[in-house]
Amino acid sequence: MIKIMGAVFIIVATTWAGFEASRHLHERPRQLRQLKSALQSLEAEIMYGHTPLHEAARRLSVQVPMPLSRFFDIFAEKLMGSETTVKEAWVQSLKDIWKMTAFKQGEFEIMKQFGETLGRHDRHSQQKQIMLALSHLEREEADAYERQAKYEKMFKSLGFLSGLLLIILLM
């Protein structure tokens, strides 16, 4: 009886691990779409609303879902709270929420480079920088969809099958 319960526990644990890895693959394209949408909203706030950066970030934190809402909230707080540059506030905000996201290192580099230019140029140059970041994120999103299609089902199956293998080896 204890062997059966142990086997069931192993199967449940490894299957759960496979589904978690699969969920991570599923979340990345969704979060990339949300990030692109947020950058487009930021562009609209800067170009047409003439909104200060901290206020635009505060508005975005209400509009976008977690974890991006947390990112823009932290960014707005850092801009308002202390004497820090926009670049430092952007990078520190990225680092603060990075573990909550499904993003890869490529997205971090794109966002970090974008943060280096944020607030340094006039509106039209800033719009060009946003468009550049959006095109890079578009490429990353295509890669994320490709990886999801290729590996999502495999991770689910691998979790279950590795549990079966472990049970066979232990019996």
N, C-alpha and C positions, 0 to 999 in steps of 0.2 A: 504494500500500500504506500509506503514512504517513497519507494522508487518511482511509482506512478506519479505521485504528487511532485516529486523532484523533476521528473521528465516534463510534466505539464508546466511547471515553473520555468524550466529552461526554454521550452518552446515559446511561452508567452514573452519572456524577456528578450529573446533573440528576434522574435517577430516584431516586437515593439521597437527594438533598435533599428530594424530594417525600415519600418514605417516612419520613424523619426528622420532617418537619413533621406528618405523619399520626400518627406514634408519639406525639408530644407531645399531640395531641388525644386519643389513646387512653389515655394514662397519667393524665391529669387526673381523670377520674371514678374510676379505681381508687384513686388516692392520696387523693381526697376520702373514699371509703368507708373507707379505712384510718385516716384522720385522725378521722373520726366514731367509729369503733370504739375508737381510742385514747382519745378524750375520754370515751367511755362507761366504759372501763376505769379511767380516772382518777377518774371520779365514784364508781365502786364502791370504789376504794382509799380515797378520802376519806371517803365516807359510811359504809361498812360495815367497812372495815379499820382506820380511824382511823390510817392510815399517814402519816408525815411526807411533805411534798411532795418532798423530794430522794429519799427511798426509793421513793416511788410512780413518780417519773420514771425512776429506775434500773430498776425492774421493767418499766416500759413499754418501755424501750429494748431489752430482751431479747425482748419479746413481738411487737413490730411490725416489719415489714420496712423496709429502707432506702428512702428517705432519712429517714423518720420516726424510725427507731431512732437514727440519728445525732443528730437534733434533741433527743430526750429524753436521750440520753447527754450531750450538751453542756450541756443545761439542768441536769442533776443535778450535773455537774462544777462549773458556775458557782455553783450554790447551796452546794456543799460547800467550794469552793476559796477564795473571797474574800468580803470584806464587801461584798455587793451586794444590792440589793433584788430581790424576786421579779420585779417588772416589768422591771427592767433585764436580768436574766438571761434572761427569756423573750424579750424583743425582740432581744437580742444573739444568742441561739441561733437565732431565726428568720432573722435576717440572715445568719448563718453558713452555713445550709443552703439558703437560698432558691434559689440558682442550680442546685442539684441536683434541685429539684422541678419539677413541671409546673403548679404553682399560678399563678394570676393575682393581680393587685393586690387584687381583692375579698377573696380568701381571706387575704391578708396583713393587710388591715385588720381582718377578723373576728378573726383570731388575736391581733393586736396589742391590740384592745379587750378580748378575753378575758384576756390576760396582765396587763392593767392591774387587773383585779379579782381575779386569782388570789392566794390567800393573805391577802386583806384582810378577808374576811367569815367568819361562822360557817359551819358545814357546810351548813345548809339554804339559806342565801343563795348559797353557792358552788354548790350543786346547781342552783339557779335560773339562775345565770350559765352553767353548763355546758349546761343545756337551751336557753338562748337562743342560745349559740354553735352548738349542734347544729342548731337550726332555721334559722339563717343558712346553715350549711354545707349543709343539705338543699336550700335554694334554689339555692345555687351548684352543687351536684351535678346538679340538674335542668337548669340552664343548660349544664353541661359535657356532659351526654348529648345535649342538643339540638344543640350545636355539633359534637359528634362525628358524629352522624347526618347533619348537614347538609354538613360540610366534609371529612370524612376521605377519602372516595373521590375528591373533587375534588382534594385536594392530591396524591394519588398520581398521578392522571392528568395534572395540571398539570405535575408534575416531568418526566414522560416527554415530554409534548407540547412543553414549552418546550425540551427538548433537541433534539427534531426540528426545531423552528423555528430554533434556533440553527445547526444543521447546514445547513439549507436556505439560510439567510442567508449563511453562510460559504462555501458552494460556489459 
